[in-house]
């Protein structure tokens, strides 16, 4: 299984959660939308993002994106211990770190 490193977690002004990748990603990542699970590839930002957060927290969306990318594309997303965090509530940040063992 391939892997990519997440180096940025951001709650964007649009209300979407972005998981930015260390590399530029691959053209095939654009097909993640076919999973019809609210996860999309953003070529400009080099990351996977959610639809607008409404009912789910950042930590729930983080786990959802990780799972959908793994099952849909066969790519394991690994959280870097040096990742940057933007606009993520502290509670969600702690939960993401705890659940992803960095």
PDB file as gemmi writes it, atoms N, CA and C in Angstrom:
CRYST1    1.000    1.000    1.000  90.00  90.00  90.00 P 1                      
ATOM      1  N   UNK A   1       0.845  -1.179   0.000  1.00  0.00           N  
ATOM      2  CA  UNK A   1       0.000   0.000   0.000  1.00  0.00           C  
ATOM      3  C   UNK A   1       0.889   1.240   0.000  1.00  0.00           C  
ATOM      4  N   UNK A   2       0.520   2.181  -0.820  1.00  0.00           N  
ATOM      5  CA  UNK A   2       1.248   3.448  -0.874  1.00  0.00           C  
ATOM      6  C   UNK A   2       0.929   4.273   0.363  1.00  0.00           C  
ATOM      7  N   UNK A   3       1.794   5.251   0.648  1.00  0.00           N  
ATOM      8  CA  UNK A   3       1.505   6.153   1.769  1.00  0.00           C  
ATOM      9  C   UNK A   3       1.890   7.581   1.395  1.00  0.00           C  
ATOM     10  N   UNK A   4       1.239   8.511   2.032  1.00  0.00           N  
ATOM     11  CA  UNK A   4       1.513   9.945   1.882  1.00  0.00           C  
ATOM     12  C   UNK A   4       1.555  10.536   3.284  1.00  0.00           C  
ATOM     13  N   UNK A   5       2.344  11.583   3.450  1.00  0.00           N  
ATOM     14  CA  UNK A   5       2.481  12.229   4.749  1.00  0.00           C  
ATOM     15  C   UNK A   5       1.652  13.506   4.802  1.00  0.00           C  
ATOM     16  N   UNK A   6       0.831  13.613   5.844  1.00  0.00           N  
ATOM     17  CA  UNK A   6       0.037  14.819   6.081  1.00  0.00           C  
ATOM     18  C   UNK A   6       0.923  15.805   6.833  1.00  0.00           C  
ATOM     19  N   UNK A   7       1.129  16.980   6.236  1.00  0.00           N  
ATOM     20  CA  UNK A   7       1.958  17.976   6.910  1.00  0.00           C  
ATOM     21  C   UNK A   7       1.189  19.243   7.282  1.00  0.00           C  
ATOM     22  N   UNK A   8      -0.121  19.240   6.990  1.00  0.00           N  
ATOM     23  CA  UNK A   8      -0.931  20.423   7.296  1.00  0.00           C  
ATOM     24  C   UNK A   8      -2.369  19.993   7.550  1.00  0.00           C  
ATOM     25  N   UNK A   9      -2.926  20.463   8.655  1.00  0.00           N  
ATOM     26  CA  UNK A   9      -4.336  20.231   8.975  1.00  0.00           C  
ATOM     27  C   UNK A   9      -4.941  21.615   9.178  1.00  0.00           C  
ATOM     28  N   UNK A  10      -5.925  21.947   8.378  1.00  0.00           N  
ATOM     29  CA  UNK A  10      -6.475  23.304   8.435  1.00  0.00           C  
ATOM     30  C   UNK A  10      -7.989  23.294   8.300  1.00  0.00           C  
ATOM     31  N   UNK A  11      -8.633  24.051   9.187  1.00  0.00           N  
ATOM     32  CA  UNK A  11     -10.055  24.329   9.035  1.00  0.00           C  
ATOM     33  C   UNK A  11     -10.121  25.640   8.260  1.00  0.00           C  
ATOM     34  N   UNK A  12     -10.498  25.536   7.000  1.00  0.00           N  
ATOM     35  CA  UNK A  12     -10.476  26.688   6.107  1.00  0.00           C  
ATOM     36  C   UNK A  12     -11.645  27.628   6.392  1.00  0.00           C  
ATOM     37  N   UNK A  13     -11.522  28.863   5.925  1.00  0.00           N  
ATOM     38  CA  UNK A  13     -12.584  29.856   6.102  1.00  0.00           C  
ATOM     39  C   UNK A  13     -13.901  29.397   5.494  1.00  0.00           C  
ATOM     40  N   UNK A  14     -13.825  28.529   4.498  1.00  0.00           N  
ATOM     41  CA  UNK A  14     -15.014  28.007   3.832  1.00  0.00           C  
ATOM     42  C   UNK A  14     -15.742  26.968   4.686  1.00  0.00           C  
ATOM     43  N   UNK A  15     -15.113  26.555   5.809  1.00  0.00           N  
ATOM     44  CA  UNK A  15     -15.712  25.539   6.669  1.00  0.00           C  
ATOM     45  C   UNK A  15     -15.308  24.123   6.298  1.00  0.00           C  
ATOM     46  N   UNK A  16     -14.386  23.981   5.359  1.00  0.00           N  
ATOM     47  CA  UNK A  16     -13.907  22.666   4.931  1.00  0.00           C  
ATOM     48  C   UNK A  16     -12.630  22.323   5.702  1.00  0.00           C  
ATOM     49  N   UNK A  17     -12.439  21.035   5.960  1.00  0.00           N  
ATOM     50  CA  UNK A  17     -11.217  20.564   6.599  1.00  0.00           C  
ATOM     51  C   UNK A  17     -10.254  20.115   5.509  1.00  0.00           C  
ATOM     52  N   UNK A  18      -9.030  20.628   5.554  1.00  0.00           N  
ATOM     53  CA  UNK A  18      -8.004  20.283   4.571  1.00  0.00           C  
ATOM     54  C   UNK A  18      -6.901  19.481   5.236  1.00  0.00           C  
ATOM     55  N   UNK A  19      -6.554  18.354   4.622  1.00  0.00           N  
ATOM     56  CA  UNK A  19      -5.393  17.575   5.030  1.00  0.00           C  
ATOM     57  C   UNK A  19      -4.368  17.735   3.918  1.00  0.00           C  
ATOM     58  N   UNK A  20      -3.409  18.637   4.133  1.00  0.00           N  
ATOM     59  CA  UNK A  20      -2.389  18.929   3.128  1.00  0.00           C  
ATOM     60  C   UNK A  20      -1.290  17.883   3.149  1.00  0.00           C  
ATOM     61  N   UNK A  21      -0.806  17.517   1.959  1.00  0.00           N  
ATOM     62  CA  UNK A  21       0.226  16.499   1.841  1.00  0.00           C  
ATOM     63  C   UNK A  21       1.600  17.117   1.657  1.00  0.00           C  
ATOM     64  N   UNK A  22       2.607  16.396   2.140  1.00  0.00           N  
ATOM     65  CA  UNK A  22       3.994  16.823   2.016  1.00  0.00           C  
ATOM     66  C   UNK A  22       4.399  16.923   0.548  1.00  0.00           C  
ATOM     67  N   UNK A  23       4.000  15.955  -0.245  1.00  0.00           N  
ATOM     68  CA  UNK A  23       4.302  15.969  -1.677  1.00  0.00           C  
ATOM     69  C   UNK A  23       3.187  16.656  -2.435  1.00  0.00           C  
ATOM     70  N   UNK A  24       3.246  16.584  -3.742  1.00  0.00           N  
ATOM     71  CA  UNK A  24       2.220  17.217  -4.565  1.00  0.00           C  
ATOM     72  C   UNK A  24       1.037  16.315  -4.852  1.00  0.00           C  
ATOM     73  N   UNK A  25       1.106  15.072  -4.392  1.00  0.00           N  
ATOM     74  CA  UNK A  25       0.029  14.132  -4.674  1.00  0.00           C  
ATOM     75  C   UNK A  25       0.165  13.573  -6.080  1.00  0.00           C  
ATOM     76  N   UNK A  26      -0.850  12.846  -6.509  1.00  0.00           N  
ATOM     77  CA  UNK A  26      -0.842  12.222  -7.833  1.00  0.00           C  
ATOM     78  C   UNK A  26      -2.141  12.556  -8.546  1.00  0.00           C  
ATOM     79  N   UNK A  27      -2.099  12.604  -9.881  1.00  0.00           N  
ATOM     80  CA  UNK A  27      -3.320  12.914 -10.642  1.00  0.00           C  
ATOM     81  C   UNK A  27      -4.499  12.006 -10.295  1.00  0.00           C  
ATOM     82  N   UNK A  28      -4.234  10.730  -9.964  1.00  0.00           N  
ATOM     83  CA  UNK A  28      -5.335   9.806  -9.662  1.00  0.00           C  
ATOM     84  C   UNK A  28      -6.112  10.195  -8.407  1.00  0.00           C  
ATOM     85  N   UNK A  29      -5.544  11.034  -7.557  1.00  0.00           N  
ATOM     86  CA  UNK A  29      -6.230  11.421  -6.322  1.00  0.00           C  
ATOM     87  C   UNK A  29      -7.537  12.159  -6.596  1.00  0.00           C  
ATOM     88  N   UNK A  30      -7.629  12.782  -7.771  1.00  0.00           N  
ATOM     89  CA  UNK A  30      -8.854  13.513  -8.108  1.00  0.00           C  
ATOM     90  C   UNK A  30     -10.085  12.605  -8.133  1.00  0.00           C  
ATOM     91  N   UNK A  31      -9.877  11.305  -8.306  1.00  0.00           N  
ATOM     92  CA  UNK A  31     -11.004  10.382  -8.419  1.00  0.00           C  
ATOM     93  C   UNK A  31     -11.606   9.987  -7.071  1.00  0.00           C  
ATOM     94  N   UNK A  32     -11.108  10.537  -6.000  1.00  0.00           N  
ATOM     95  CA  UNK A  32     -11.657  10.230  -4.675  1.00  0.00           C  
ATOM     96  C   UNK A  32     -13.128  10.635  -4.591  1.00  0.00           C  
ATOM     97  N   UNK A  33     -13.529  11.624  -5.370  1.00  0.00           N  
ATOM     98  CA  UNK A  33     -14.935  12.067  -5.344  1.00  0.00           C  
ATOM     99  C   UNK A  33     -15.886  10.925  -5.700  1.00  0.00           C  
ATOM    100  N   UNK A  34     -15.408   9.938  -6.441  1.00  0.00           N  
ATOM    101  CA  UNK A  34     -16.263   8.816  -6.860  1.00  0.00           C  
ATOM    102  C   UNK A  34     -16.758   7.973  -5.687  1.00  0.00           C  
ATOM    103  N   UNK A  35     -16.103   8.120  -4.554  1.00  0.00           N  
ATOM    104  CA  UNK A  35     -16.539   7.384  -3.369  1.00  0.00           C  
ATOM    105  C   UNK A  35     -17.843   7.960  -2.813  1.00  0.00           C  
ATOM    106  N   UNK A  36     -18.225   9.146  -3.268  1.00  0.00           N  
ATOM    107  CA  UNK A  36     -19.460   9.818  -2.840  1.00  0.00           C  
ATOM    108  C   UNK A  36     -19.559   9.894  -1.321  1.00  0.00           C  
ATOM    109  N   UNK A  37     -18.438  10.297  -0.693  1.00  0.00           N  
ATOM    110  CA  UNK A  37     -18.378  10.341   0.767  1.00  0.00           C  
ATOM    111  C   UNK A  37     -18.018  11.727   1.302  1.00  0.00           C  
ATOM    112  N   UNK A  38     -18.142  12.749   0.446  1.00  0.00           N  
ATOM    113  CA  UNK A  38     -17.847  14.102   0.893  1.00  0.00           C  
ATOM    114  C   UNK A  38     -16.369  14.424   0.984  1.00  0.00           C  
ATOM    115  N   UNK A  39     -15.522  13.660   0.300  1.00  0.00           N  
ATOM    116  CA  UNK A  39     -14.078  13.881   0.318  1.00  0.00           C  
ATOM    117  C   UNK A  39     -13.630  14.201  -1.107  1.00  0.00           C  
ATOM    118  N   UNK A  40     -12.802  15.249  -1.241  1.00  0.00           N  
ATOM    119  CA  UNK A  40     -12.361  15.715  -2.544  1.00  0.00           C  
ATOM    120  C   UNK A  40     -10.865  15.999  -2.531  1.00  0.00           C  
ATOM    121  N   UNK A  41     -10.244  15.946  -3.695  1.00  0.00           N  
ATOM    122  CA  UNK A  41      -8.837  16.300  -3.859  1.00  0.00           C  
ATOM    123  C   UNK A  41      -8.769  17.744  -4.347  1.00  0.00           C  
ATOM    124  N   UNK A  42      -7.923  18.543  -3.705  1.00  0.00           N  
ATOM    125  CA  UNK A  42      -7.718  19.920  -4.118  1.00  0.00           C  
ATOM    126  C   UNK A  42      -6.315  20.012  -4.720  1.00  0.00           C  
ATOM    127  N   UNK A  43      -6.259  20.088  -6.043  1.00  0.00           N  
ATOM    128  CA  UNK A  43      -4.982  20.109  -6.770  1.00  0.00           C  
ATOM    129  C   UNK A  43      -4.136  21.327  -6.399  1.00  0.00           C  
ATOM    130  N   UNK A  44      -4.772  22.463  -6.214  1.00  0.00           N  
ATOM    131  CA  UNK A  44      -4.053  23.692  -5.894  1.00  0.00           C  
ATOM    132  C   UNK A  44      -3.415  23.638  -4.509  1.00  0.00           C  
ATOM    133  N   UNK A  45      -4.138  23.109  -3.544  1.00  0.00           N  
ATOM    134  CA  UNK A  45      -3.653  23.050  -2.162  1.00  0.00           C  
ATOM    135  C   UNK A  45      -2.912  21.749  -1.843  1.00  0.00           C  
ATOM    136  N   UNK A  46      -2.878  20.830  -2.798  1.00  0.00           N  
ATOM    137  CA  UNK A  46      -2.196  19.536  -2.630  1.00  0.00           C  
ATOM    138  C   UNK A  46      -2.678  18.806  -1.381  1.00  0.00           C  
ATOM    139  N   UNK A  47      -4.002  18.653  -1.309  1.00  0.00           N  
ATOM    140  CA  UNK A  47      -4.540  17.955  -0.161  1.00  0.00           C  
ATOM    141  C   UNK A  47      -5.963  17.467  -0.377  1.00  0.00           C  
ATOM    142  N   UNK A  48      -6.388  16.627   0.542  1.00  0.00           N  
ATOM    143  CA  UNK A  48      -7.753  16.135   0.546  1.00  0.00           C  
ATOM    144  C   UNK A  48      -8.569  17.037   1.449  1.00  0.00           C  
ATOM    145  N   UNK A  49      -9.794  17.321   1.032  1.00  0.00           N  
ATOM    146  CA  UNK A  49     -10.636  18.159   1.881  1.00  0.00           C  
ATOM    147  C   UNK A  49     -12.050  17.609   1.954  1.00  0.00           C  
ATOM    148  N   UNK A  50     -12.725  18.060   2.992  1.00  0.00           N  
ATOM    149  CA  UNK A  50     -14.097  17.640   3.259  1.00  0.00           C  
ATOM    150  C   UNK A  50     -15.070  18.619   2.625  1.00  0.00           C  
ATOM    151  N   UNK A  51     -16.333  18.268   2.690  1.00  0.00           N  
ATOM    152  CA  UNK A  51     -17.364  19.253   2.417  1.00  0.00           C  
ATOM    153  C   UNK A  51     -17.419  20.144   3.667  1.00  0.00           C  
ATOM    154  N   UNK A  52     -18.253  21.136   3.661  1.00  0.00           N  
ATOM    155  CA  UNK A  52     -18.360  22.045   4.800  1.00  0.00           C  
ATOM    156  C   UNK A  52     -18.745  21.280   6.069  1.00  0.00           C  
ATOM    157  N   UNK A  53     -18.018  21.547   7.148  1.00  0.00           N  
ATOM    158  CA  UNK A  53     -18.304  20.902   8.419  1.00  0.00           C  
ATOM    159  C   UNK A  53     -19.621  21.432   8.975  1.00  0.00           C  
ATOM    160  N   UNK A  54     -20.519  20.532   9.287  1.00  0.00           N  
ATOM    161  CA  UNK A  54     -21.801  20.922   9.871  1.00  0.00           C  
ATOM    162  C   UNK A  54     -22.024  20.123  11.143  1.00  0.00           C  
ATOM    163  N   UNK A  55     -22.280  18.843  11.007  1.00  0.00           N  
ATOM    164  CA  UNK A  55     -22.592  18.012  12.170  1.00  0.00           C  
ATOM    165  C   UNK A  55     -21.366  17.343  12.768  1.00  0.00           C  
ATOM    166  N   UNK A  56     -20.346  17.095  11.966  1.00  0.00           N  
ATOM    167  CA  UNK A  56     -19.164  16.387  12.444  1.00  0.00           C  
ATOM    168  C   UNK A  56     -18.082  17.355  12.897  1.00  0.00           C  
ATOM    169  N   UNK A  57     -17.282  16.907  13.862  1.00  0.00           N  
ATOM    170  CA  UNK A  57     -16.136  17.694  14.342  1.00  0.00           C  
ATOM    171  C   UNK A  57     -14.954  17.515  13.387  1.00  0.00           C  
ATOM    172  N   UNK A  58     -13.924  18.317  13.598  1.00  0.00           N  
ATOM    173  CA  UNK A  58     -12.694  18.190  12.798  1.00  0.00           C  
ATOM    174  C   UNK A  58     -12.081  16.802  12.970  1.00  0.00           C  
ATOM    175  N   UNK A  59     -12.079  16.299  14.190  1.00  0.00           N  
ATOM    176  CA  UNK A  59     -11.458  14.986  14.429  1.00  0.00           C  
ATOM    177  C   UNK A  59     -12.239  13.867  13.739  1.00  0.00           C  
ATOM    178  N   UNK A  60     -13.561  13.979  13.723  1.00  0.00           N  
ATOM    179  CA  UNK A  60     -14.374  12.964  13.035  1.00  0.00           C  
ATOM    180  C   UNK A  60     -14.128  13.017  11.531  1.00  0.00           C  
ATOM    181  N   UNK A  61     -14.067  14.228  10.966  1.00  0.00           N  
ATOM    182  CA  UNK A  61     -13.785  14.373   9.538  1.00  0.00           C  
ATOM    183  C   UNK A  61     -12.383  13.871   9.205  1.00  0.00           C  
ATOM    184  N   UNK A  62     -11.416  14.147  10.073  1.00  0.00           N  
ATOM    185  CA  UNK A  62     -10.045  13.678   9.862  1.00  0.00           C  
ATOM    186  C   UNK A  62     -10.053  12.155   9.697  1.00  0.00           C  
ATOM    187  N   UNK A  63     -10.679  11.468  10.630  1.00  0.00           N  
ATOM    188  CA  UNK A  63     -10.744  10.000  10.572  1.00  0.00           C  
ATOM    189  C   UNK A  63     -11.485   9.522   9.331  1.00  0.00           C  
ATOM    190  N   UNK A  64     -12.551  10.223   8.967  1.00  0.00           N  
ATOM    191  CA  UNK A  64     -13.341   9.866   7.790  1.00  0.00           C  
ATOM    192  C   UNK A  64     -12.496   9.984   6.518  1.00  0.00           C  
ATOM    193  N   UNK A  65     -11.788  11.091   6.366  1.00  0.00           N  
ATOM    194  CA  UNK A  65     -10.953  11.298   5.181  1.00  0.00           C  
ATOM    195  C   UNK A  65      -9.881  10.217   5.092  1.00  0.00           C  
ATOM    196  N   UNK A  66      -9.214   9.931   6.223  1.00  0.00           N  
ATOM    197  CA  UNK A  66      -8.182   8.895   6.261  1.00  0.00           C  
ATOM    198  C   UNK A  66      -8.752   7.558   5.766  1.00  0.00           C  
ATOM    199  N   UNK A  67      -9.918   7.199   6.269  1.00  0.00           N  
ATOM    200  CA  UNK A  67     -10.539   5.927   5.904  1.00  0.00           C  
ATOM    201  C   UNK A  67     -10.961   5.859   4.449  1.00  0.00           C  
ATOM    202  N   UNK A  68     -11.556   6.931   3.945  1.00  0.00           N  
ATOM    203  CA  UNK A  68     -12.031   6.958   2.561  1.00  0.00           C  
ATOM    204  C   UNK A  68     -10.857   6.901   1.585  1.00  0.00           C  
ATOM    205  N   UNK A  69      -9.791   7.625   1.876  1.00  0.00           N  
ATOM    206  CA  UNK A  69      -8.615   7.613   0.997  1.00  0.00           C  
ATOM    207  C   UNK A  69      -7.974   6.228   0.991  1.00  0.00           C  
ATOM    208  N   UNK A  70      -7.943   5.586   2.149  1.00  0.00           N  
ATOM    209  CA  UNK A  70      -7.359   4.242   2.234  1.00  0.00           C  
ATOM    210  C   UNK A  70      -8.195   3.229   1.457  1.00  0.00           C  
ATOM    211  N   UNK A  71      -9.509   3.249   1.664  1.00  0.00           N  
ATOM    212  CA  UNK A  71     -10.357   2.264   0.992  1.00  0.00           C  
ATOM    213  C   UNK A  71     -10.575   2.593  -0.485  1.00  0.00           C  
ATOM    214  N   UNK A  72     -10.669   3.859  -0.821  1.00  0.00           N  
ATOM    215  CA  UNK A  72     -10.967   4.252  -2.199  1.00  0.00           C  
ATOM    216  C   UNK A  72      -9.783   4.312  -3.127  1.00  0.00           C  
ATOM    217  N   UNK A  73      -8.618   4.709  -2.591  1.00  0.00           N  
ATOM    218  CA  UNK A  73      -7.433   4.866  -3.430  1.00  0.00           C  
ATOM    219  C   UNK A  73      -6.295   3.921  -3.067  1.00  0.00           C  
ATOM    220  N   UNK A  74      -6.420   3.242  -1.935  1.00  0.00           N  
ATOM    221  CA  UNK A  74      -5.334   2.376  -1.493  1.00  0.00           C  
ATOM    222  C   UNK A  74      -4.121   3.152  -1.021  1.00  0.00           C  
ATOM    223  N   UNK A  75      -4.363   4.342  -0.476  1.00  0.00           N  
ATOM    224  CA  UNK A  75      -3.278   5.201  -0.005  1.00  0.00           C  
ATOM    225  C   UNK A  75      -3.458   5.439   1.487  1.00  0.00           C  
ATOM    226  N   UNK A  76      -2.422   5.142   2.257  1.00  0.00           N  
ATOM    227  CA  UNK A  76      -2.450   5.369   3.695  1.00  0.00           C  
ATOM    228  C   UNK A  76      -1.911   6.772   3.977  1.00  0.00           C  
ATOM    229  N   UNK A  77      -2.709   7.577   4.662  1.00  0.00           N  
ATOM    230  CA  UNK A  77      -2.281   8.917   5.039  1.00  0.00           C  
ATOM    231  C   UNK A  77      -1.695   8.868   6.450  1.00  0.00           C  
ATOM    232  N   UNK A  78      -0.466   9.345   6.585  1.00  0.00           N  
ATOM    233  CA  UNK A  78       0.248   9.298   7.856  1.00  0.00           C  
ATOM    234  C   UNK A  78       0.476  10.719   8.351  1.00  0.00           C  
ATOM    235  N   UNK A  79       0.060  10.977   9.572  1.00  0.00           N  
ATOM    236  CA  UNK A  79       0.199  12.300  10.169  1.00  0.00           C  
ATOM    237  C   UNK A  79       1.636  12.530  10.618  1.00  0.00           C  
ATOM    238  N   UNK A  80       2.232  13.608  10.124  1.00  0.00           N  
ATOM    239  CA  UNK A  80       3.596  13.972  10.514  1.00  0.00           C  
ATOM    240  C   UNK A  80       3.588  14.609  11.895  1.00  0.00           C  
ATOM    241  N   UNK A  81       4.604  14.316  12.691  1.00  0.00           N  
ATOM    242  CA  UNK A  81       4.728  14.946  14.007  1.00  0.00           C  
ATOM    243  C   UNK A  81       5.066  16.432  13.861  1.00  0.00           C  
ATOM    244  N   UNK A  82       5.461  16.846  12.667  1.00  0.00           N  
ATOM    245  CA  UNK A  82       5.815  18.246  12.401  1.00  0.00           C  
ATOM    246  C   UNK A  82       4.710  18.979  11.633  1.00  0.00           C  
ATOM    247  N   UNK A  83       3.535  18.392  11.570  1.00  0.00           N  
ATOM    248  CA  UNK A  83       2.429  19.001  10.824  1.00  0.00           C  
ATOM    249  C   UNK A  83       2.053  20.356  11.425  1.00  0.00           C  
ATOM    250  N   UNK A  84       1.611  21.256  10.556  1.00  0.00           N  
ATOM    251  CA  UNK A  84       1.113  22.546  11.014  1.00  0.00           C  
ATOM    252  C   UNK A  84      -0.398  22.451  11.201  1.00  0.00           C  
ATOM    253  N   UNK A  85      -0.894  23.154  12.201  1.00  0.00           N  
ATOM    254  CA  UNK A  85      -2.311  23.130  12.554  1.00  0.00           C  
ATOM    255  C   UNK A  85      -2.858  24.552  12.446  1.00  0.00           C  
ATOM    256  N   UNK A  86      -3.918  24.727  11.660  1.00  0.00           N  
ATOM    257  CA  UNK A  86      -4.516  26.048  11.487  1.00  0.00           C  
ATOM    258  C   UNK A  86      -6.012  26.001  11.771  1.00  0.00           C  
ATOM    259  N   UNK A  87      -6.430  26.786  12.750  1.00  0.00           N  
ATOM    260  CA  UNK A  87      -7.851  26.940  13.109  1.00  0.00           C  
ATOM    261  C   UNK A  87      -8.514  25.663  13.617  1.00  0.00           C  
ATOM    262  N   UNK A  88      -7.736  24.703  14.099  1.00  0.00           N  
ATOM    263  CA  UNK A  88      -8.291  23.454  14.624  1.00  0.00           C  
ATOM    264  C   UNK A  88      -8.503  23.617  16.129  1.00  0.00           C  
ATOM    265  N   UNK A  89      -9.721  23.388  16.634  1.00  0.00           N  
ATOM    266  CA  UNK A  89      -9.954  23.473  18.080  1.00  0.00           C  
ATOM    267  C   UNK A  89      -9.004  22.533  18.836  1.00  0.00           C  
ATOM    268  N   UNK A  90      -8.519  22.979  19.969  1.00  0.00           N  
ATOM    269  CA  UNK A  90      -7.533  22.218  20.748  1.00  0.00           C  
ATOM    270  C   UNK A  90      -8.024  20.813  21.082  1.00  0.00           C  
ATOM    271  N   UNK A  91      -9.299  20.689  21.431  1.00  0.00           N  
ATOM    272  CA  UNK A  91      -9.859  19.374  21.758  1.00  0.00           C  
ATOM    273  C   UNK A  91      -9.739  18.425  20.566  1.00  0.00           C  
ATOM    274  N   UNK A  92     -10.064  18.916  19.362  1.00  0.00           N  
ATOM    275  CA  UNK A  92      -9.969  18.091  18.155  1.00  0.00           C  
ATOM    276  C   UNK A  92      -8.514  17.745  17.851  1.00  0.00           C  
ATOM    277  N   UNK A  93      -7.626  18.707  18.019  1.00  0.00           N  
ATOM    278  CA  UNK A  93      -6.198  18.466  17.775  1.00  0.00           C  
ATOM    279  C   UNK A  93      -5.687  17.341  18.680  1.00  0.00           C  
ATOM    280  N   UNK A  94      -6.026  17.418  19.961  1.00  0.00           N  
ATOM    281  CA  UNK A  94      -5.593  16.391  20.912  1.00  0.00           C  
ATOM    282  C   UNK A  94      -6.141  15.020  20.528  1.00  0.00           C  
ATOM    283  N   UNK A  95      -7.407  14.980  20.114  1.00  0.00           N  
ATOM    284  CA  UNK A  95      -8.038  13.718  19.733  1.00  0.00           C  
ATOM    285  C   UNK A  95      -7.387  13.131  18.469  1.00  0.00           C  
ATOM    286  N   UNK A  96      -7.096  13.983  17.499  1.00  0.00           N  
ATOM    287  CA  UNK A  96      -6.444  13.532  16.265  1.00  0.00           C  
ATOM    288  C   UNK A  96      -5.061  12.967  16.581  1.00  0.00           C  
ATOM    289  N   UNK A  97      -4.299  13.668  17.387  1.00  0.00           N  
ATOM    290  CA  UNK A  97      -2.952  13.210  17.746  1.00  0.00           C  
ATOM    291  C   UNK A  97      -3.027  11.884  18.501  1.00  0.00           C  
ATOM    292  N   UNK A  98      -3.941  11.809  19.470  1.00  0.00           N  
ATOM    293  CA  UNK A  98      -4.090  10.585  20.262  1.00  0.00           C  
ATOM    294  C   UNK A  98      -4.470   9.381  19.392  1.00  0.00           C  
ATOM    295  N   UNK A  99      -5.395   9.582  18.458  1.00  0.00           N  
ATOM    296  CA  UNK A  99      -5.881   8.502  17.619  1.00  0.00           C  
ATOM    297  C   UNK A  99      -4.901   8.114  16.507  1.00  0.00           C  
ATOM    298  N   UNK A 100      -3.933   8.982  16.232  1.00  0.00           N  
ATOM    299  CA  UNK A 100      -2.993   8.704  15.151  1.00  0.00           C  
ATOM    300  C   UNK A 100      -1.563   8.553  15.637  1.00  0.00           C  
ATOM    301  N   UNK A 101      -1.396   8.426  16.935  1.00  0.00           N  
ATOM    302  CA  UNK A 101      -0.145   8.057  17.587  1.00  0.00           C  
ATOM    303  C   UNK A 101       1.108   8.714  17.024  1.00  0.00           C  
ATOM    304  N   UNK A 102       1.162  10.047  17.109  1.00  0.00           N  
ATOM    305  CA  UNK A 102       2.402  10.714  16.695  1.00  0.00           C  
ATOM    306  C   UNK A 102       3.125  11.247  17.912  1.00  0.00           C  
TER     307      UNK A 102                                                      
END                                                                             
